[in-house]
Amino acid sequence: MGQDYEILTDFNGFDKERPWKSHKTNSQLLSESYGRISEKYKGTFWSNRSENVNYCGSSLKFSACPHGHEKNLKWANFCRIRMCPMCSWRKSLLNAYNLKRVAHEAVQQRKMRFLFLTLTVENCTGEDLAETVSHLMKSWDRFSKRKQFQKLILGWFRSLEVTRNYDDGKFHPHFHVLLAVSPSYFSHGYIKTDEWVKLWQKSLQVDYTPIVDIRTVKNKRNKEKEQSLLVEKGIEETELSGGAIAELAKYTTKADDFLVYNRRKSIQKGKEVLYIPDVSSGIDEEKTDEVVFILDTSLARRRLIAYGGELKKALISLEEQGKIQDSEDDDADLVHVDNEDKNCKCSVCQSDMLEELYSWIPSVKNYLKKE
């Protein structure tokens, strides 16, 4: 193939390139894993999964400014399979948008501050993952029904994340929780970290001390451009920072946790040394398939995010008004993840937007524009 083709470039409102290529690459690797699992178990369920994930995001249609100011996704063929990296990314964007709108709606009804709570359980083997996740869900029910919780917490959002330890292969399911509290919480009734630990330990019904992290969510948004974009969407700033939203809305499982490579490599990030997959070493197919099978079966037919209290009331109100959509619905729109249809003119220069179609070309391992 010559050089007379155009590779997809798509930037968000903050000049950061959207990761279409990396998510599609990882989706293909997941599809290959499903294919090998299908050969092992001889059933159409896994082969259908393989086919659907492989096809996911193979075509993307955008409306684009002829002068390159902006590009908006108009159509795509998403598979909506829970572990698909492409769909997980799109759902995380939808969850982030929903949570921001819900928080904004809730603070219009009464003043609130927000806390970011992380609740953990001991790491478990793959064999015990499904049971551990079920135990976590029941423990949350006990936790949220405790008198102290119900007295002080106005509303909450809870999401499950499952990571995997590379060295021993154990899984780490845990909750990320947003808690809405009254501004007076910090002067009357404040719960210290060790109290949160005791409440969670009792709810878990364990004899060890679980790791719990609680912190105040601070507003770190101060970019003029970001503020203007929020105003355009009708979303005023709340106490929630972008970092907190991203943490709460991120994928339940990341590709780095279920795509197991033969080696890792170290990189220096500031003073910290990180160990990341060495992509050049190739996929460890046996371990990857084992992890994919465990995660897929353990998380099947579960609702992994939930709202409660005043935040749930705000969620229901917005859903009834058609302003947000449930990311876990089978027919969730993963194209318009901010629930808005973009204008037919560029918001910067007012030029008519042009239609652009891109296709994933496996031999190039990238999206190329179709004329």
C-alpha positions, 0 to 999 in steps of 0.5 A: 500500500502506498502513502496516499491514504489518510490515517485517523487522527481524532482529538478531544476538546483538550488537544489529547488524541482519542485512543481509537487505535490502541483500543481496537488493537486490544479488542482484536487480541481479546477476539483471538482469545475468545476464539481459542476459548471457543476451540477449547469448549466447542460452543457457539457462545465463545465463537460468537463473542470472538466474531462480535468483538473482532468486528467491533469498531471496524468502521467509524463515521465522523462529521469533520470540520474541513479546516480541522477544528473538530471531529465528532463521531456520528456512527460506529458498529460497537459490540457492547460486550462487557470486556471489549476494550473499545466498548469499555472505553465508550461506556466509561465516557458515558458513565463519566458524563452521567455522573457529572450530570447527576451530581450537578442535578443533585446539588441544585436541590440541596448543598452537598460536598463529596467524598471519594471512598475506596473499599477493598477485600483480600486478593483472591484466586481466579477460582474464587473470584465470582464468589468474592464479587458476590460477597462484595455486593452483599457486603455493600448492601450491609454497609449502606444500610448501617445506621451511621451511613444512612444518617450522614450520607445523602447519596452515593455512586458505586462502581466495581473494578477488578485488577490482577496482580501480575506476579502471583496472578491473584485478582483484586476486586474493589469498590470506588464510591462517591459519597454525597454529604452535607457541608456540615458533615466536616464539623458535625459527625465526621467519620475518621478513616479508622471508623470507616475501616471498622464499618467496612470490616463489620460489613465484610464480616471478616477477621482481618483489617481491610484497606479503606481509603477516604478523601475529600474530593477537591475541585482541581478544574481551573482551565478556562477552555474546560470551563467553557466546554462545561458551560456549553453543555449546561453543566456548571462546576461542582465539587467534583474534579476531573480526576475523581470522575475518571477514577469512578467511571473507569473500566471494570477491567482493563486490557492490561489486566487480561492481556498477559504478555510474556514479559514486562519492562520497567519505565521511570515515571518521576521518582517511581519505577513502573512495570508495564507489558512489553508488547514486543514480547508477544501474548502469553496465550495460555495465561491470557485465555485463562484470565479472560475466561475467569473474568468473563464468567465471574462478571456475567449478568451483574450490574457493576455500577449503582446509585443510591439516595439523593444521587439516585433520585437525580438519576431517575429525574434525568432519565425521565427527562431523556437527558442521560441514558443507562450505560449498561442497557443493551441498547445504550448509545455508545456513539453519542456518549454525552447524549447530545447530537452535534451541530452540522456546523463547526463550533469554531469556524461555522463551516459545514461539517463534512462526512468522513468514513474510516475503516480498520485495516488489519495489515496496517493496524490502524484506521484509514480514511475511505474516499 
